[in-house]
Amino acid sequence: MLQEELDRTTDPTNQSERSRAFLRWGIKQISPSLSYDDIRSAVTEEGKDKGIDGAWFDKSYRDRPRSLEGAYFVAQSKCPEDLRGSTTFGPEPAEQLHKGLVWLTSDSAKPVRPELQNIRDQLTDLTIGQGYSGLFVVLIAGVASDDLKDYVKNLNQELRDLHRGKLSFEIYDAKRLYNLYISNLEAGDTPPPAQVEFRFKGEEHRFSTEDAQAIVVDVPLSEITKLVRKHDLALFSRNLRVPLLEAPRNIGIRATIGDDAERPHFWLYNNGITAICESFKVTSRDEDPEDVKVVLAEKMQIVNGCQTSYMIAQVAREWERAGIDLTPLQNASVLMRVIKVPPRSESGLDLAHRIAKYTNSQTPVDGRDLHSTDFEQARLKQAFERDWNLFLEVKKKEWDRRLERDRTLVTKFDKPRPITNLEVAQAFVAFWESDPVFATASTKKLFEDDARYNRIFDRTFCPEALLMPVQLWYILDQWKWNQGYTRRRESERKAPRVTKASVAKYAGLIIIGILGISLKRRQHIIAVKDVDSLKLRHYCANLRRIYLDYYNLPKSYKPLGHELDDSFEDALKLVFQYSKLEMDKDPELTLRNLWIRPSTWPTFTQANLTAIESIGPDLPARLGTRIG
């Protein structure tokens, strides 16, 4: 991916320019709000640069530990000549940048280039004069060695004492920069290309339904290479996953393309590429042979075949660097479907999402990934943010990638952050469906079983029906910490002792299931649809305040807080007593195995139903009455 970026903008044989291009690219990932003119001016001229390759001010950066907005960056960058492998960097770039810091903060009066003197003046003015942070960043197109990490760690300890925390060092390695790059997609900063163009050979096959039209064509691998090189990640905004170039299947694609005997069979081996677009047309060019036609597609998105497309382009780049003729890529092809779809079908379902979902069976994509672009996930994500100032993570590690890109994110959303849609599904099943064992032990099926998924993420439910159970779960975690249950560690060499602390470790969703039974029976609720949406909003508003102020509750919220604490304690006591009884019967039984065993929950609830119903007698009334 990075080499593709640099190949598009620089001469591959000019290593000096490629290093500067890498620095510009890295600056764009760290400070996406900067204009390209700002980025170009941030890179210093070569020669006698005091170990400083670039410097810039980013007012939108937020320094969380010191609660300061804005930072002045000083950078040293290293980019190897060959990016095909993984280069490990030692402490040298940090040592060079440290020399630059020493010079910048010294009283040296020796004449230097005006550019470097300007950096010194800006650093002094912005950090000392205006109170901004000074961040010295080591950008490496590879992996940081332990020596480099230790050097930066020790250096930061010294800087805290010398400069009162105003100055610090950070490492941006290839993985961290890649996460920033990918987050541009998730933040919506990479719009689909207005129009794409590619050629194919032979005749197209056409297919249509009431709400979609499609063509199926054989596209030379050379045309796929051109598409990826020109549009890159803009082609994959709606794709369920980012490129995974070292995945086993992708290594197999490389091997097939590189084998003269197997390459002609690529079309037979590969499931093909599926793309959606707003419109397309098939035409021809005078300069092309008669059997070659051109597809022009508006806002085209490859929704299945991201890995295939990227690996084809990767192989082409490797061949070019090795001086291998690319003509064989013109003679091998891959099947491609281009589908014109409306934004929403008449039935109200997102046809584009369903195409993405059902075509992603060729590679291992789990259920949660398949639903990450679902209309219902987008609706919930928007509602959580708009109404409750919460970040709902619908893609794995989405929060971490967004946070790398925008440090102010932690100030924009309330805790808990992030809440994942997996946690939402687990808590929903435990509370509303009274099936905490399934929620604990069968997490993949929550998204892979369509019937179960549609019951959880029902479009007729108000968002608060899914928010309330997960809020309870997070408050339960606070209660367990306050009681010391999550701070007590027991030896793993011995069989687990049956204590409240050991039971609390495995019984979180069990307790949520117990509270669900108690509340539903007291309110005569059979299904979640029976609950008034206004009452659910009251539930969520009260639980939000309990969570945010748990350790210092306002007086008006203390009765509800005490009722919740007592309910948690009573539920844990029941689980503890039952666990001790069962494990006394079977010395080989572990707590974890006990509470993921399908028969445990129905047996437990049947034996303790009266006690469960008595838990939290005032909880429904207190939760359902808006306090604040």
C-alpha positions as CSV (number, residue, x, y, z in Angstrom):
1,M,0.0,0.0,0.0
2,L,2.7,2.5,1.0
3,Q,4.9,1.6,-1.9
4,E,1.9,2.1,-4.3
5,E,1.5,5.6,-2.8
6,L,5.1,6.5,-3.3
7,D,5.3,4.9,-6.8
8,R,2.5,7.1,-8.0
9,T,4.2,10.3,-7.0
10,T,7.9,9.7,-7.2
11,D,10.6,8.2,-9.4
12,P,11.3,4.7,-7.9
13,T,15.0,5.2,-8.6
14,N,15.3,8.5,-6.7
15,Q,15.6,7.3,-3.1
16,S,16.1,10.9,-1.7
17,E,12.9,12.0,-3.2
18,R,11.0,8.9,-2.1
19,S,12.1,9.6,1.5
20,R,10.8,13.1,1.3
21,A,7.6,11.7,-0.3
22,F,7.2,9.3,2.6
23,L,7.6,12.2,5.1
24,R,4.9,14.2,3.2
25,W,2.6,11.2,3.3
26,G,3.3,10.6,7.0
27,I,2.5,14.2,7.8
28,K,-0.8,13.9,6.0
29,Q,-1.8,10.9,8.1
30,I,-0.8,12.6,11.4
31,S,-2.3,16.0,10.6
32,P,-5.1,15.4,8.0
33,S,-6.3,19.0,8.5
34,L,-3.2,20.4,6.8
35,S,-3.4,21.5,3.2
36,Y,-1.0,20.0,0.7
37,D,0.8,23.4,0.5
38,D,1.3,23.3,4.2
39,I,2.6,19.8,4.0
40,R,5.1,20.6,1.3
41,S,6.4,23.6,3.2
42,A,6.8,21.5,6.3
43,V,9.5,19.4,4.7
44,T,13.0,20.9,5.1
45,E,15.6,21.2,2.4
46,E,18.3,18.5,2.3
47,G,21.7,18.9,3.8
48,K,22.9,20.2,7.2
49,D,19.4,19.9,8.6
50,K,20.5,19.2,12.3
51,G,18.6,15.9,12.2
52,I,15.3,17.7,11.4
53,D,13.5,16.5,8.2
54,G,10.3,18.4,8.8
55,A,8.4,20.7,11.1
56,W,4.8,21.9,11.2
57,F,2.1,23.3,13.6
58,D,-1.2,21.5,13.9
59,K,-3.7,23.5,15.9
60,S,-6.4,20.7,15.7
61,Y,-4.1,18.2,17.5
62,R,-5.2,17.5,21.1
63,D,-2.6,16.5,23.7
64,R,-4.8,14.3,26.1
65,P,-2.5,14.0,29.1
66,R,-1.9,17.7,29.4
67,S,-5.4,18.7,28.1
68,L,-3.8,21.0,25.5
69,E,-5.0,21.6,22.0
70,G,-2.5,22.1,19.3
71,A,1.1,20.9,18.9
72,Y,4.3,21.8,17.1
73,F,5.8,18.8,15.4
74,V,9.4,18.2,14.6
75,A,10.1,15.1,12.5
76,Q,12.9,12.7,11.5
77,S,11.9,10.1,8.9
78,K,13.4,6.9,7.5
79,C,12.2,5.1,4.5
80,P,14.0,2.0,3.2
81,E,14.7,1.7,-0.6
82,D,12.7,-1.5,-0.8
83,L,9.4,-1.7,0.9
84,R,8.5,-5.3,-0.1
85,G,9.9,-6.7,3.2
86,S,9.7,-5.5,6.7
87,T,12.6,-3.3,7.8
88,T,13.4,-3.0,11.5
89,F,14.8,0.3,12.7
90,G,17.2,0.8,15.6
91,P,17.6,3.9,17.8
92,E,19.5,5.9,15.1
93,P,16.6,8.1,13.8
94,A,15.6,9.0,17.4
95,E,19.3,9.8,18.2
96,Q,19.5,12.1,15.2
97,L,16.2,13.8,16.2
98,H,17.5,14.1,19.8
99,K,20.5,16.0,18.5
100,G,18.1,18.3,16.7
101,L,16.2,18.9,19.9
102,V,19.4,19.7,21.8
103,W,20.3,22.3,19.1
104,L,16.8,23.8,19.0
105,T,16.8,24.3,22.8
106,S,20.4,25.5,23.1
107,D,21.7,29.1,23.1
108,S,24.0,28.5,20.1
109,A,24.6,31.7,18.2
110,K,26.3,30.0,15.2
111,P,24.7,31.0,11.9
112,V,22.4,28.4,10.3
113,R,20.0,28.3,7.4
114,P,17.1,30.6,7.8
115,E,14.7,27.6,7.5
116,L,16.2,26.0,10.6
117,Q,16.3,29.3,12.5
118,N,12.6,29.7,11.8
119,I,11.9,26.2,13.2
120,R,13.8,27.2,16.4
121,D,11.9,30.4,16.7
122,Q,8.5,28.7,16.1
123,L,9.3,26.0,18.7
124,T,10.2,28.6,21.3
125,D,7.2,30.8,20.6
126,L,4.6,28.0,20.4
127,T,5.8,25.9,23.3
128,I,7.1,28.5,25.8
129,G,5.3,31.6,24.6
130,Q,1.9,30.1,23.8
131,G,1.9,26.9,25.9
132,Y,1.4,24.4,23.1
133,S,3.0,20.9,23.2
134,G,6.2,20.1,21.2
135,L,6.2,16.7,19.7
136,F,9.3,15.2,18.2
137,V,8.1,12.3,16.0
138,V,10.2,9.5,14.5
139,L,8.5,8.3,11.2
140,I,9.7,5.0,10.0
141,A,8.5,2.9,7.1
142,G,9.0,-0.3,9.0
143,V,9.1,-1.7,12.5
144,A,10.5,-0.1,15.6
145,S,13.1,-2.3,17.4
146,D,13.0,-2.8,21.2
147,D,16.1,-0.7,21.3
148,L,14.4,2.2,19.6
149,K,11.3,1.9,21.8
150,D,13.5,1.8,25.0
151,Y,15.5,4.8,23.8
152,V,12.4,6.9,23.3
153,K,10.9,5.8,26.6
154,N,14.0,6.8,28.5
155,L,14.3,10.0,26.6
156,N,10.8,11.0,27.5
157,Q,11.5,10.4,31.2
158,E,14.4,12.8,30.9
159,L,12.3,15.4,29.0
160,R,9.6,15.4,31.6
161,D,12.1,16.6,34.1
162,L,13.9,19.0,31.9
163,H,11.0,20.6,30.1
164,R,8.1,20.1,32.5
165,G,6.3,17.8,30.0
166,K,6.2,20.4,27.2
167,L,8.3,18.3,24.9
168,S,8.1,14.6,24.1
169,F,9.1,12.0,21.5
170,E,6.7,9.6,19.7
171,I,7.2,6.8,17.2
172,Y,5.0,6.5,14.1
173,D,5.9,3.1,12.6
174,A,4.4,1.6,9.4
175,K,1.5,-0.1,11.3
176,R,0.5,3.1,13.1
177,L,0.6,5.2,9.9
178,Y,-1.4,2.5,8.1
179,N,-4.1,2.6,10.7
180,L,-4.3,6.4,10.3
181,Y,-4.5,5.9,6.5
182,I,-7.4,3.4,6.8
183,S,-9.3,5.6,9.2
184,N,-9.7,8.1,6.4
185,L,-12.1,5.6,4.9
186,E,-14.0,5.0,8.1
187,A,-14.3,8.8,8.7
188,G,-15.7,9.3,5.3
189,D,-12.7,11.4,4.1
190,T,-12.2,9.3,1.0
191,P,-15.2,9.7,-1.3
192,P,-15.8,7.3,-4.2
193,P,-14.2,8.3,-7.5
194,A,-16.5,10.4,-9.6
195,Q,-15.8,8.2,-12.6
196,V,-13.6,5.2,-13.3
197,E,-12.6,3.7,-16.6
198,F,-11.3,0.3,-17.5
199,R,-11.1,-2.0,-20.6
200,F,-12.3,-5.5,-21.1
201,K,-12.0,-8.0,-24.0
202,G,-14.9,-9.9,-25.7
203,E,-18.6,-9.4,-25.1
204,E,-20.3,-8.4,-21.9
205,H,-23.1,-10.4,-20.4
206,R,-26.1,-8.3,-19.2
207,F,-28.5,-9.0,-16.4
208,S,-31.2,-6.9,-14.8
209,T,-33.9,-6.9,-12.1
210,E,-36.5,-4.3,-11.2
211,D,-34.0,-2.3,-9.1
212,A,-30.6,-3.2,-10.6
213,Q,-28.8,-3.6,-13.8
214,A,-25.5,-5.5,-14.2
215,I,-22.8,-6.5,-16.7
216,V,-20.3,-9.3,-16.4
217,V,-17.0,-8.9,-18.2
218,D,-13.5,-10.4,-18.4
219,V,-11.0,-7.8,-17.3
220,P,-7.3,-8.1,-17.9
221,L,-5.2,-8.1,-14.8
222,S,-3.3,-5.1,-16.2
223,E,-6.6,-3.1,-16.1
224,I,-7.1,-4.0,-12.4
225,T,-3.6,-2.8,-11.7
226,K,-4.4,0.6,-13.4
227,L,-7.6,1.0,-11.4
228,V,-5.9,0.4,-8.0
229,R,-3.0,2.6,-8.9
230,K,-5.2,5.5,-9.9
231,H,-7.9,5.4,-7.3
232,D,-6.5,3.2,-4.4
233,L,-8.6,3.1,-1.3
234,A,-11.3,5.3,-2.8
235,L,-12.4,2.2,-4.7
236,F,-13.1,0.4,-1.4
237,S,-15.1,2.8,0.8
238,R,-18.0,0.2,1.1
239,N,-15.7,-2.8,1.3
240,L,-16.1,-4.9,4.5
241,R,-12.4,-5.1,5.1
242,V,-9.1,-3.3,4.4
243,P,-6.4,-4.9,2.3
244,L,-4.6,-7.8,4.0
245,L,-1.8,-8.4,1.7
246,E,0.0,-11.0,3.7
247,A,-3.1,-13.2,4.3
248,P,-2.6,-16.8,3.2
249,R,-5.1,-16.6,0.4
250,N,-3.5,-13.5,-1.0
251,I,-0.1,-15.1,-1.0
252,G,-1.7,-17.9,-3.1
253,I,-3.0,-15.2,-5.5
254,R,0.6,-14.0,-5.9
255,A,1.9,-17.5,-6.5
256,T,-0.7,-18.1,-9.2
257,I,0.0,-14.9,-11.1
258,G,3.8,-15.5,-10.8
259,D,3.6,-19.0,-12.3
260,D,3.7,-19.1,-16.1
261,A,1.8,-22.4,-16.2
262,E,-0.9,-21.4,-13.7
263,R,-1.5,-17.8,-14.7
264,P,-3.8,-18.6,-17.6
265,H,-6.0,-20.4,-15.0
266,F,-6.4,-17.3,-12.8
267,W,-9.9,-16.7,-14.1
268,L,-10.8,-20.3,-13.2
269,Y,-9.4,-20.2,-9.7
270,N,-10.7,-16.8,-8.5
271,N,-14.3,-16.0,-7.6
272,G,-13.9,-12.6,-9.3
273,I,-14.6,-9.0,-8.4
274,T,-18.0,-7.4,-7.6
275,A,-18.5,-3.7,-7.9
276,I,-21.5,-1.4,-7.4
277,C,-22.0,2.0,-9.0
278,E,-24.6,4.7,-9.6
279,S,-24.5,4.3,-13.4
280,F,-22.3,2.8,-16.1
281,K,-22.1,2.6,-19.8
282,V,-20.1,0.5,-22.3
283,T,-18.3,2.2,-25.1
284,S,-15.2,1.9,-27.3
285,R,-12.2,3.9,-28.2
286,D,-10.9,4.5,-31.7
287,E,-7.3,3.7,-30.6
288,D,-8.3,0.3,-29.1
289,P,-8.5,-3.1,-31.0
290,E,-12.0,-4.1,-32.2
291,D,-12.4,-6.7,-29.5
292,V,-11.7,-4.3,-26.7
293,K,-14.4,-2.2,-25.0
294,V,-14.4,0.4,-22.3
295,V,-16.6,0.6,-19.1
296,L,-17.3,4.1,-17.7
297,A,-18.8,3.8,-14.2
298,E,-19.8,6.6,-11.8
299,K,-18.9,6.3,-8.1
300,M,-17.9,2.7,-8.5
301,Q,-17.1,0.8,-5.4
302,I,-15.5,-2.7,-5.2
303,V,-17.5,-4.4,-2.5
304,N,-16.0,-7.9,-3.0
305,G,-12.5,-8.5,-4.3
306,C,-10.5,-5.9,-2.4
307,Q,-7.8,-8.5,-1.6
308,T,-7.7,-9.8,-5.2
309,S,-7.4,-6.3,-6.6
310,Y,-4.7,-5.2,-4.2
311,M,-2.6,-8.3,-4.7
312,I,-2.8,-8.0,-8.5
313,A,-1.5,-4.4,-8.2
314,Q,1.1,-5.5,-5.7
315,V,2.5,-8.2,-8.0
316,A,2.6,-5.7,-10.9
317,R,4.7,-3.3,-8.8
318,E,7.1,-6.1,-7.7
319,W,7.6,-7.1,-11.3
320,E,8.3,-3.5,-12.4
321,R,10.9,-3.2,-9.6
322,A,12.5,-6.5,-10.7
323,G,12.5,-5.4,-14.4
324,I,9.9,-8.1,-15.4
325,D,7.7,-7.4,-18.5
326,L,4.1,-6.8,-17.5
327,T,2.7,-8.1,-20.8
328,P,1.6,-11.4,-19.2
329,L,-0.9,-9.4,-17.0
330,Q,-2.6,-8.3,-20.2
331,N,-3.2,-11.9,-21.3
332,A,-4.7,-13.1,-18.0
333,S,-8.1,-11.9,-16.8
334,V,-10.5,-11.9,-13.9
335,L,-14.2,-12.0,-13.9
336,M,-15.8,-8.7,-12.9
337,R,-19.4,-7.9,-12.2
338,V,-20.5,-4.2,-12.3
339,I,-23.9,-3.6,-10.8
340,K,-25.9,-0.4,-11.0
341,V,-28.0,0.0,-7.8
342,P,-30.2,2.8,-6.3
343,P,-29.2,4.2,-2.9
344,R,-32.0,2.2,-1.3
345,S,-34.3,-0.4,-2.9
346,E,-38.1,0.1,-2.8
347,S,-38.5,-2.4,0.0
348,G,-36.4,-0.1,2.2
349,L,-33.5,-2.6,2.4
350,D,-30.0,-1.5,1.5
351,L,-29.4,-3.5,-1.7
352,A,-25.8,-2.4,-1.9
353,H,-25.1,-3.8,1.6
354,R,-26.8,-7.1,0.7
355,I,-24.6,-7.4,-2.4
356,A,-21.5,-6.7,-0.3
357,K,-22.6,-9.2,2.3
358,Y,-23.6,-12.1,0.1
359,T,-20.7,-11.9,-2.2
360,N,-18.1,-12.0,0.6
361,S,-18.1,-15.8,1.1
362,Q,-14.9,-16.5,-0.8
363,T,-12.6,-15.3,2.0
364,P,-13.0,-15.8,5.8
365,V,-15.1,-12.7,6.8
366,D,-16.9,-13.2,10.0
367,G,-20.5,-12.2,10.6
368,R,-19.7,-8.9,12.4
369,D,-17.6,-7.8,9.4
370,L,-20.4,-8.7,7.0
371,H,-22.8,-6.5,8.9
372,S,-20.5,-3.6,9.4
373,T,-22.0,-1.6,6.5
374,D,-25.5,-2.6,7.3
375,F,-28.1,0.1,7.3
376,E,-29.2,-0.8,10.8
377,Q,-25.7,-0.5,12.1
378,A,-25.4,3.0,10.6
379,R,-28.8,3.9,12.2
380,L,-27.7,2.8,15.6
381,K,-24.3,4.5,15.3
382,Q,-25.9,7.7,14.4
383,A,-28.5,7.5,17.2
384,F,-25.9,6.6,19.8
385,E,-23.8,9.7,18.8
386,R,-26.6,12.1,18.2
387,D,-28.8,11.3,21.3
388,W,-26.3,10.0,23.8
389,N,-22.9,11.2,22.7
390,L,-21.5,7.7,22.5
391,F,-19.2,6.1,20.0
392,L,-20.6,2.8,18.6
393,E,-17.8,0.7,17.1
394,V,-19.2,-1.4,14.2
395,K,-15.8,-2.4,12.7
396,K,-13.0,-4.1,14.6
397,K,-10.5,-1.6,16.0
398,E,-12.4,1.2,14.4
399,W,-12.0,3.4,17.5
400,D,-8.2,2.9,17.7
401,R,-7.8,3.8,14.1
402,R,-10.0,6.9,14.4
403,L,-8.2,7.9,17.6
404,E,-4.8,7.7,15.9
405,R,-6.1,10.0,13.2
406,D,-8.0,12.4,15.5
407,R,-6.7,12.8,19.1
408,T,-9.6,15.0,20.0
409,L,-12.0,12.1,19.6
410,V,-11.8,11.4,23.4
411,T,-13.1,14.8,24.1
412,K,-16.0,14.5,21.6
413,F,-17.6,11.3,23.1
414,D,-18.7,10.4,26.6
415,K,-17.5,7.2,28.4
416,P,-17.7,4.3,28.0
417,R,-15.8,4.6,24.7
418,P,-16.1,2.8,22.6
419,I,-19.1,0.6,22.9
420,T,-18.9,-2.2,20.4
421,N,-21.9,-3.6,18.5
422,L,-20.8,-7.0,19.8
423,E,-21.2,-5.8,23.4
424,V,-24.6,-4.4,22.4
425,A,-25.7,-7.7,21.0
426,Q,-24.4,-9.7,23.9
427,A,-26.2,-7.5,26.5
428,F,-29.4,-7.5,24.5
429,V,-29.5,-11.3,24.3
430,A,-28.7,-11.7,28.0
431,F,-31.2,-9.1,29.2
432,W,-34.2,-9.1,26.8
433,E,-34.0,-12.7,25.5
434,S,-32.9,-14.2,28.8
435,D,-30.1,-16.2,27.2
436,P,-26.8,-15.0,28.9
437,V,-25.1,-18.4,28.3
438,F,-25.6,-18.1,24.5
439,A,-24.5,-14.4,24.7
440,T,-21.3,-15.5,26.5
441,A,-20.4,-18.6,24.6
442,S,-21.7,-18.1,21.1
443,T,-20.6,-14.6,20.2
444,K,-20.0,-15.3,16.5
445,K,-23.5,-16.7,16.0
446,L,-24.9,-13.4,17.2
447,F,-24.0,-12.0,13.8
448,E,-23.7,-15.1,11.6
449,D,-27.1,-16.4,12.4
450,D,-29.4,-14.1,10.3
451,A,-32.5,-15.0,12.3
452,R,-30.8,-14.1,15.6
453,Y,-29.2,-11.0,14.1
454,N,-32.5,-9.7,12.8
455,R,-34.1,-10.3,16.2
456,I,-31.4,-8.3,17.9
457,F,-31.0,-5.4,15.5
458,D,-34.7,-5.1,14.6
459,R,-35.4,-1.9,12.7
460,T,-38.6,-1.4,14.7
461,F,-36.8,-1.2,18.0
462,C,-35.9,2.3,19.3
463,P,-32.1,2.6,19.8
464,E,-32.5,2.8,23.6
465,A,-33.8,-0.8,23.7
466,L,-30.3,-1.9,22.6
467,L,-28.4,0.8,24.6
468,M,-30.0,0.1,28.0
469,P,-28.7,-3.4,28.6
470,V,-25.1,-2.6,27.7
471,Q,-25.3,0.4,30.0
472,L,-26.2,-1.9,32.8
473,W,-23.3,-4.2,31.9
474,Y,-20.8,-1.3,32.1
475,I,-22.2,-0.1,35.4
476,L,-21.9,-3.7,36.7
477,D,-18.2,-3.6,35.8
478,Q,-17.9,-0.4,37.9
479,W,-19.6,-2.0,40.8
480,K,-17.3,-5.1,40.6
481,W,-14.3,-2.8,40.6
482,N,-15.6,-0.8,43.5
483,Q,-16.2,-4.1,45.5
484,G,-12.7,-5.2,44.7
485,Y,-13.8,-8.3,42.7
486,T,-11.9,-7.4,39.6
487,R,-8.7,-6.6,41.5
488,R,-8.3,-9.9,43.2
489,R,-6.1,-12.3,41.3
490,E,-6.1,-16.0,42.1
491,S,-3.4,-18.5,41.2
492,E,-4.0,-20.2,37.8
493,R,-2.0,-23.2,39.0
494,K,-4.8,-24.2,41.4
495,A,-8.4,-25.1,40.6
496,P,-10.4,-21.8,40.9
497,R,-11.8,-21.2,44.4
498,V,-15.5,-20.6,44.5
499,T,-15.5,-17.1,45.9
500,K,-17.6,-14.1,44.9
501,A,-14.6,-12.6,43.2
502,S,-14.0,-15.7,41.1
503,V,-17.6,-16.0,40.2
504,A,-17.9,-12.3,39.3
505,K,-15.1,-12.9,36.7
506,Y,-17.4,-15.2,34.6
507,A,-20.9,-14.1,35.6
508,G,-21.2,-10.6,34.2
509,L,-23.8,-11.4,31.6
510,I,-25.5,-13.9,33.9
511,I,-26.2,-11.1,36.3
512,I,-27.5,-9.0,33.5
513,G,-29.8,-11.9,32.6
514,I,-31.0,-12.1,36.2
515,L,-31.9,-8.4,36.2
516,G,-33.6,-8.8,32.9
517,I,-35.9,-11.5,34.3
518,S,-36.6,-9.5,37.4
519,L,-37.4,-6.2,35.6
520,K,-39.6,-7.8,32.9
521,R,-41.7,-9.8,35.4
522,R,-42.3,-6.8,37.6
523,Q,-43.3,-4.7,34.6
524,H,-45.2,-7.6,32.9
525,I,-43.0,-7.3,29.8
526,I,-43.1,-10.3,27.4
527,A,-41.0,-8.7,24.7
528,V,-38.9,-5.6,24.2
529,K,-41.6,-4.2,21.9
530,D,-43.9,-4.0,24.9
531,V,-41.8,-1.3,26.5
532,D,-42.8,2.3,25.9
533,S,-40.0,4.1,24.1
534,L,-40.2,7.1,26.4
535,K,-39.7,4.9,29.4
536,L,-36.6,3.3,27.7
537,R,-35.2,6.8,27.2
538,H,-35.7,7.5,30.9
539,Y,-33.9,4.2,31.6
540,C,-31.0,5.3,29.5
541,A,-30.8,8.9,30.7
542,N,-30.7,7.7,34.4
543,L,-28.1,5.0,33.7
544,R,-26.0,7.4,31.8
545,R,-25.7,9.7,34.8
546,I,-25.1,6.7,37.1
547,Y,-22.2,5.6,34.9
548,L,-20.6,9.0,34.5
549,D,-20.9,9.9,38.2
550,Y,-20.7,6.5,39.7
551,Y,-18.1,7.3,42.3
552,N,-19.6,10.7,43.2
553,L,-23.3,10.5,42.6
554,P,-25.5,13.6,43.0
555,K,-27.9,13.2,45.9
556,S,-31.0,12.8,43.7
557,Y,-29.4,9.7,42.0
558,K,-28.2,8.0,45.1
559,P,-31.4,6.0,45.8
560,L,-31.2,4.5,42.2
561,G,-27.4,3.9,42.6
562,H,-28.0,2.1,45.9
563,E,-30.8,0.0,44.4
564,L,-28.5,-1.0,41.5
565,D,-25.7,-1.9,43.9
566,D,-28.0,-4.1,46.0
567,S,-29.4,-5.8,42.9
568,F,-26.0,-6.6,41.7
569,E,-25.0,-8.0,45.1
570,D,-28.2,-10.1,45.4
571,A,-27.8,-11.5,41.9
572,L,-24.1,-12.3,42.5
573,K,-25.0,-14.0,45.7
574,L,-27.4,-16.3,43.9
575,V,-24.9,-17.2,41.2
576,F,-22.2,-17.8,43.9
577,Q,-24.4,-20.1,45.9
578,Y,-25.4,-22.1,42.8
579,S,-21.8,-22.3,41.6
580,K,-20.5,-23.6,44.9
581,L,-23.2,-26.3,45.0
582,E,-22.5,-27.5,41.5
583,M,-18.7,-27.5,41.8
584,D,-18.9,-29.4,45.1
585,K,-20.7,-32.1,43.2
586,D,-18.0,-32.2,40.5
587,P,-14.4,-31.4,41.5
588,E,-13.3,-31.3,37.9
589,L,-15.8,-28.6,36.9
590,T,-14.5,-25.1,36.4
591,L,-16.5,-21.9,36.8
592,R,-16.1,-21.0,33.1
593,N,-17.3,-24.4,31.9
594,L,-20.2,-24.3,34.3
595,W,-21.5,-21.0,33.0
596,I,-21.1,-21.7,29.3
597,R,-22.9,-25.1,29.7
598,P,-26.3,-24.8,27.9
599,S,-28.1,-26.7,30.7
600,T,-26.9,-24.4,33.5
601,W,-29.0,-21.4,32.9
602,P,-32.5,-23.0,32.6
603,T,-31.7,-25.2,35.6
604,F,-30.4,-22.2,37.6
605,T,-33.4,-20.0,36.8
606,Q,-35.9,-22.8,37.5
607,A,-34.4,-23.5,40.9
608,N,-34.1,-19.8,41.9
609,L,-37.0,-18.1,40.1
610,T,-38.7,-16.8,43.3
611,A,-35.4,-15.3,44.5
612,I,-34.7,-13.8,41.1
613,E,-38.1,-12.1,41.0
614,S,-37.5,-10.5,44.4
615,I,-34.3,-8.8,43.3
616,G,-34.5,-5.0,42.9
617,P,-38.1,-4.4,44.1
618,D,-37.9,-0.6,43.4
619,L,-35.5,-0.8,40.4
620,P,-38.2,-0.6,37.6
621,A,-39.9,2.4,39.1
622,R,-36.6,4.3,39.8
623,L,-35.2,3.5,36.4
624,G,-38.4,4.5,34.6
625,T,-38.7,7.9,36.3
626,R,-36.6,10.7,34.8
627,I,-34.5,12.1,37.6
628,G,-32.4,14.8,36.0
